[in-house]
Amino acid sequence: MQTVVVTGAAGGIGTRLRQLLPAVYPSIRWSDRVRPADLAAHETFVPADLAVMSEVEAAVDGAQGIVHLGGFSTEGPWETILQANIIGCYNLFEAARRRGVERVVFASSNHAIGFYPRQRRIGTEAPVRPDSRYGVSKAFGEALASLYAYKHGLRVTSIRIGHFLEAPIDERRLSIWLKPEDLVQLIRIGLEHPDIRCEIFYGASDNARGWWDNAAAFRFGYRPQGRSEEHRDPALAEQAKLPADPVGDWYQGGPYCSDEFDGGVEHAEV
Ligand SMILES: NC(=O)c1ccc[n+]([C@@H]2O[C@H](COP(=O)([O-])OP(=O)(O)OC[C@H]3O[C@@H](n4cnc5c(N)ncnc54)[C@H](O)[C@@H]3O)[C@@H](O)[C@H]2O)c1
């Protein structure tokens, strides 16, 4: 990989990756519509609004790989999701095709499958069950990834990120935690592995309470280092302070499922 573009550079994950990725890829172009406040003189930054195709094309021009983190990263009004995550994601893949970028790693989310009950263990072949407009936009991004892989020959990897943080912060996060260094491993597989075509991986560390079968990632050599049980006691202590959430506690997507929920708990799917 000569040049890698990372969108969403000013965000939480982008800011952490600005510490971790330069050791792996010598030429990284960081992009966002907002300039990172702590941008260093040696870092290359290209401003681009994902909703504006010409800006996205200019940002990815000449790159071999893209790590697409940019977008609205939580539930929000439809118009916001539409601009940043639907139009923005289309622009990203289409710009990659037009400018001959070979690989895209897409930051998908566990919220694409949030309406599976916690007692169900699922792999990447289970149909999507988004828990929010945000989750729908991630399922849309995964569909775009597939279209551009099979129709246009891009090599794409969608990573359904659980929760990216230095340590898991409550009971749900013990199941879905992703240690930052483990995300770097998954990104490297997506950008470098010769057999990548169109893959979906779970962005999860070695979580004993995990709900996902991540065999697809393991086949490509993923060996997560983070072990959430090492953080169990503080995470469960934080959980004890939270109010009960009958719907959110049942489903994998947690509060994204109970938010705006009026489906009736009797419909809770096993
Ligand atoms: N943090 C997590 O645990 C987690 C979990 C699942 C998925 N993800 C996904 O990973 C990605 C990064 O997450 P994050 O936590 O760093 O999010 P974040 O909200 O901190 O950062 C997102 C960045 O995208 C930029 N952005 C938003 N709209 C844009 C637009 N129209 N054009 C250009 N840039 C735009 C924002 O300025 C921001 O800097 C997101 O796509 C998110 O959905 C994150």
The ligand as a Gaussian input file, in Angstrom:
#p B3LYP/6-31G(d) Opt

LIG

0 1
 N      -16.691000       4.087000      17.841000
 C      -17.248000       2.871000      17.770000
 O      -17.184000       2.094000      18.704000
 C      -17.938000       2.459000      16.496000
 C      -18.750000       1.308000      16.524000
 C      -19.348000       0.888000      15.339000
 C      -19.126000       1.587000      14.161000
 N      -18.349000       2.708000      14.181000
 C      -18.158000       3.444000      12.927000
 O      -16.783000       3.777000      12.794000
 C      -16.655000       5.058000      12.195000
 C      -15.832000       5.985000      13.082000
 O      -16.456000       6.054000      14.343000
 P      -16.095000       7.198000      15.389000
 O      -16.489000       6.686000      16.714000
 O      -14.703000       7.664000      15.174000
 O      -17.133000       8.331000      14.964000
 P      -17.026000       9.920000      15.170000
 O      -18.397000      10.457000      15.145000
 O      -16.171000      10.229000      16.345000
 O      -16.250000      10.395000      13.859000
 C      -16.868000      10.443000      12.606000
 C      -16.166000      11.484000      11.764000
 O      -16.833000      11.561000      10.513000
 C      -16.872000      12.925000      10.123000
 N      -18.008000      13.174000       9.236000
 C      -19.328000      13.148000       9.533000
 N      -20.052000      13.509000       8.466000
 C      -19.169000      13.770000       7.471000
 C      -19.309000      14.220000       6.133000
 N      -20.519000      14.449000       5.585000
 N      -18.189000      14.375000       5.402000
 C      -16.972000      14.149000       5.934000
 N      -16.770000      13.736000       7.205000
 C      -17.868000      13.558000       7.960000
 C      -17.036000      13.713000      11.417000
 O      -16.568000      15.051000      11.241000
 C      -16.222000      12.904000      12.384000
 O      -14.904000      13.415000      12.536000
 C      -18.073000       5.571000      11.949000
 O      -18.441000       5.280000      10.615000
 C      -18.910000       4.757000      12.912000
 O      -20.239000       4.609000      12.446000
 C      -17.777000       3.172000      15.318000

